[in-house]
Amino acid sequence: MAARLAITSKALGSLGGQGWSNQNLEADAKQGDILRSKELSLEGLGLSAVPSEVWESREIIKVDLSRNSIEELPVELSSCVSLQALILSRNKIKVWRGAILNSLHNLSCLKLNNNPLRLISSDGFQAVSKLQVLDLSGNAASLPEHPAFSCLLQLQELYLRRMQPCEVPPDILSLQQLRILDLSQNSLQLIPEGFENLSSLTELDLSDNNISTLPPELGLLEPNLQALRLDGNPLRSIRRAILDTGTKAVSKYLKDKIPEH
């Protein structure tokens, strides 16, 4: 496997979305190396578009386009049938065109955090149902329409920080493989019934919300749950001394509150 290739600012510094040029590529051999690389990093180069040559290799498994000025997904992306990881963090993508990903059946990691996305439709992730990691944090206006998450049955990590929902998207509760769920820095007021079904959770971040009570059934996550973050909530139902003791103590307290039948 080719080593990870980080394209230097010397090679692409003047690219700016205008496409490859002879002066940017020092030699044809260097261009060949770029196109043969299986892990491609174009992070932080100020790109407003991605040169079509980037997508000519069907062997690329990871593309990092974070910290640029890209406004839309390039159509050529659909040719990268081997792609496993696509990093689009901190760009200017406003419209989510999920159909472009229809041929990316191997995609397991998608990071769209900190883009000005307006809306993700209810079928926005159907084309990438094998996702294991999804980060939408910081997209306050783009919480996917129900039931966008329900097709992601292999999802293991979901990051929804700073998206300002007032309630937990109900389709999340069907994600049995979920290990990490980050709902911090939102406007959540309550935790719905059914959270105990997420029995694979090892990390649950509910910090910096408006949650005042927790359902006792949340304690049933205790066997696997290693980190439960609750700071920054106006919790009234659990004493501060218990909260300060840590996840295991909180889980035990909640479990003890479950009514006996």
C-alpha positions as CSV (number, residue, x, y, z in Angstrom):
1,M,0.0,0.0,0.0
2,A,1.3,3.4,-0.9
3,A,2.3,5.6,2.1
4,R,-0.1,8.4,3.1
5,L,0.6,11.4,0.9
6,A,0.3,14.9,2.3
7,I,0.4,17.3,-0.7
8,T,2.6,20.3,0.3
9,S,1.6,23.9,0.0
10,K,4.5,24.3,-2.4
11,A,2.9,21.9,-4.9
12,L,-0.7,23.2,-4.5
13,G,-0.3,26.6,-2.9
14,S,-1.7,28.4,-5.9
15,L,-4.3,25.8,-6.8
16,G,-7.3,27.7,-5.2
17,G,-9.8,25.6,-7.1
18,Q,-8.4,26.4,-10.6
19,G,-7.2,22.8,-11.3
20,W,-3.8,21.3,-11.7
21,S,-1.1,23.4,-13.6
22,N,2.3,22.5,-14.8
23,Q,4.0,25.0,-12.5
24,N,2.3,23.4,-9.5
25,L,3.3,19.9,-10.4
26,E,7.1,19.6,-10.4
27,A,7.1,16.6,-12.7
28,D,4.9,14.0,-14.3
29,A,6.3,11.5,-11.9
30,K,5.1,13.5,-9.0
31,Q,1.6,13.7,-10.5
32,G,1.7,9.9,-10.9
33,D,2.5,9.6,-7.2
34,I,-0.4,11.8,-6.3
35,L,-2.9,9.8,-8.4
36,R,-1.6,6.4,-7.1
37,S,-1.7,7.4,-3.5
38,K,-4.4,5.5,-1.5
39,E,-4.6,8.1,1.3
40,L,-4.7,11.7,0.1
41,S,-4.5,14.8,2.3
42,L,-5.5,18.2,0.9
43,E,-6.2,19.7,4.3
44,G,-6.0,23.4,4.9
45,L,-4.9,24.5,1.4
46,G,-7.7,27.1,0.8
47,L,-9.3,25.1,-2.0
48,S,-12.7,26.2,-3.3
49,A,-13.0,23.2,-5.6
50,V,-11.2,19.9,-6.0
51,P,-9.2,19.1,-9.2
52,S,-10.8,16.3,-11.1
53,E,-7.5,14.4,-11.3
54,V,-7.8,13.7,-7.6
55,W,-10.7,11.3,-8.3
56,E,-9.1,9.4,-11.2
57,S,-7.7,6.7,-9.0
58,R,-10.3,4.1,-8.1
59,E,-8.0,2.8,-5.4
60,I,-8.2,5.8,-3.1
61,I,-9.4,4.7,0.4
62,K,-9.1,8.0,2.3
63,V,-9.5,11.6,1.3
64,D,-9.0,14.5,3.7
65,L,-10.4,17.8,2.4
66,S,-10.9,19.5,5.8
67,R,-10.3,23.2,6.5
68,N,-10.9,24.4,2.9
69,S,-13.6,26.5,1.2
70,I,-15.3,23.8,-0.7
71,E,-19.0,24.6,-1.3
72,E,-20.4,21.3,-2.8
73,L,-19.5,17.7,-3.2
74,P,-17.7,17.1,-6.6
75,V,-19.6,14.8,-9.0
76,E,-16.4,12.9,-9.7
77,L,-16.5,11.6,-6.1
78,S,-18.8,8.9,-7.2
79,S,-16.0,7.2,-9.1
80,C,-14.0,6.5,-5.9
81,V,-15.6,3.1,-5.3
82,S,-12.9,2.0,-2.9
83,L,-13.3,5.0,-0.6
84,Q,-13.5,4.2,3.1
85,A,-13.0,7.6,4.7
86,L,-14.1,11.1,3.6
87,I,-13.2,14.1,5.7
88,L,-15.0,17.3,4.8
89,S,-14.8,19.1,8.1
90,R,-14.7,22.9,8.2
91,N,-15.7,23.7,4.7
92,K,-18.5,25.8,3.2
93,I,-20.8,23.0,2.0
94,K,-24.4,24.2,2.2
95,V,-26.3,21.5,0.2
96,W,-26.1,17.8,0.9
97,R,-26.3,15.8,-2.3
98,G,-26.3,12.3,-0.9
99,A,-27.0,10.8,-4.3
100,I,-23.3,11.5,-5.3
101,L,-22.4,8.8,-2.7
102,N,-24.5,6.1,-4.3
103,S,-21.5,4.1,-5.5
104,L,-19.4,4.4,-2.3
105,H,-20.6,1.2,-0.8
106,N,-17.3,0.8,1.2
107,L,-17.5,4.2,3.0
108,S,-17.2,3.7,6.7
109,C,-16.2,7.2,8.0
110,L,-17.9,10.5,7.0
111,K,-17.0,13.8,8.7
112,L,-19.1,16.8,7.8
113,N,-18.7,18.8,11.0
114,N,-18.6,22.6,10.9
115,N,-20.2,23.2,7.5
116,P,-23.1,25.6,6.9
117,L,-25.3,22.7,5.8
118,R,-29.0,23.8,5.5
119,L,-30.8,20.4,5.4
120,I,-30.1,16.7,5.2
121,S,-33.2,14.8,3.9
122,S,-34.6,11.7,5.5
123,D,-32.9,9.5,2.9
124,G,-29.6,11.4,3.0
125,F,-27.6,8.5,4.2
126,Q,-29.2,5.6,2.4
127,A,-26.4,5.4,-0.1
128,V,-23.8,4.9,2.7
129,S,-25.5,2.4,5.0
130,K,-22.2,0.8,6.0
131,L,-21.0,4.0,7.9
132,Q,-19.4,3.3,11.2
133,V,-18.4,6.9,12.0
134,L,-20.5,10.0,11.3
135,D,-19.7,13.5,12.5
136,L,-22.3,16.3,11.9
137,S,-21.2,18.5,14.8
138,G,-21.5,22.3,14.4
139,N,-24.2,22.2,11.7
140,A,-27.0,23.9,13.6
141,A,-29.5,24.1,10.8
142,S,-29.0,20.6,9.3
143,L,-30.2,18.0,11.8
144,P,-31.3,15.2,9.4
145,E,-35.0,14.7,8.9
146,H,-36.5,11.6,10.5
147,P,-35.6,8.8,9.9
148,A,-32.3,9.5,8.3
149,F,-30.2,7.6,10.9
150,S,-32.3,4.4,10.9
151,C,-30.5,3.0,7.8
152,L,-27.1,3.2,9.6
153,L,-27.4,-0.1,11.4
154,Q,-23.6,-0.5,11.5
155,L,-22.9,2.9,13.0
156,Q,-20.5,2.9,16.0
157,E,-19.7,6.5,16.5
158,L,-22.2,9.5,16.1
159,Y,-21.2,13.1,16.9
160,L,-24.0,15.7,17.0
161,R,-22.4,18.5,19.1
162,R,-23.7,22.0,18.7
163,M,-26.7,21.2,16.5
164,Q,-29.2,22.7,18.8
165,P,-32.0,20.0,18.8
166,C,-34.5,20.2,21.6
167,E,-35.0,16.5,21.6
168,V,-33.1,13.3,20.8
169,P,-33.7,12.2,17.2
170,P,-35.9,9.1,17.8
171,D,-34.2,7.0,15.0
172,I,-31.0,7.0,17.0
173,L,-32.6,4.6,19.5
174,S,-32.5,1.8,16.9
175,L,-28.7,1.9,16.4
176,Q,-27.8,-1.2,18.3
177,Q,-24.0,-1.1,17.4
178,L,-23.5,2.5,18.7
179,R,-20.6,2.8,21.0
180,I,-20.0,6.5,21.2
181,L,-22.8,9.1,21.1
182,D,-22.0,12.8,21.5
183,L,-25.1,15.0,22.1
184,S,-23.3,17.8,24.0
185,Q,-23.8,21.5,23.7
186,N,-27.4,21.3,22.5
187,S,-30.8,22.3,23.9
188,L,-32.0,18.8,25.0
189,Q,-34.5,19.0,27.9
190,L,-35.1,15.3,28.4
191,I,-33.8,11.8,27.6
192,P,-36.5,9.7,26.0
193,E,-37.6,6.2,26.9
194,G,-35.7,3.5,24.9
195,F,-32.2,4.8,25.6
196,E,-31.5,1.6,27.5
197,N,-31.7,-0.3,24.1
198,L,-28.4,1.2,23.1
199,S,-26.7,-1.5,25.1
200,S,-23.3,-1.2,23.2
201,L,-22.7,2.3,24.4
202,T,-19.4,2.9,26.1
203,E,-19.4,6.7,25.9
204,L,-22.5,9.0,26.2
205,D,-21.9,12.8,26.3
206,L,-24.9,14.8,27.4
207,S,-23.0,17.7,28.8
208,D,-24.1,21.4,28.3
209,N,-27.8,20.8,27.7
210,N,-31.0,21.7,29.6
211,I,-31.6,18.3,31.1
212,S,-33.2,18.4,34.6
213,T,-34.0,14.7,35.1
214,L,-32.7,11.4,33.9
215,P,-34.8,8.2,33.4
216,P,-33.9,5.4,35.8
217,E,-33.6,3.0,32.8
218,L,-30.4,4.8,31.8
219,G,-28.8,2.9,34.5
220,L,-29.3,-0.3,32.5
221,L,-26.4,0.8,30.3
222,E,-24.0,0.3,33.2
223,P,-22.4,-3.0,32.1
224,N,-20.7,-1.4,29.1
225,L,-21.0,2.4,29.7
226,Q,-17.6,3.7,30.8
227,A,-18.2,7.5,30.4
228,L,-21.4,9.4,31.1
229,R,-20.8,13.1,30.8
230,L,-23.5,15.3,32.5
231,D,-21.8,18.5,33.5
232,G,-23.5,21.7,32.4
233,N,-27.0,20.5,33.0
234,P,-29.5,21.8,35.6
235,L,-30.0,18.3,37.1
236,R,-32.2,18.2,40.1
237,S,-32.9,14.5,40.5
238,I,-29.3,13.4,41.4
239,R,-27.3,14.8,44.3
240,R,-24.1,16.6,43.4
241,A,-22.1,14.2,45.6
242,I,-23.2,11.2,43.4
243,L,-22.6,13.1,40.1
244,D,-19.1,13.9,41.3
245,T,-18.3,10.3,42.1
246,G,-18.5,9.3,38.4
247,T,-20.2,7.2,35.8
248,K,-20.5,3.9,37.8
249,A,-22.0,5.6,40.8
250,V,-24.6,7.5,38.7
251,S,-25.5,4.3,36.8
252,K,-26.0,2.4,40.0
253,Y,-28.1,5.2,41.5
254,L,-30.3,5.3,38.4
255,K,-30.7,1.5,38.3
256,D,-31.7,1.4,41.9
257,K,-34.5,3.8,41.1
258,I,-36.1,1.5,38.5
259,P,-39.5,0.4,40.0
260,E,-39.9,-3.3,40.8
261,H,-42.6,-5.2,39.0
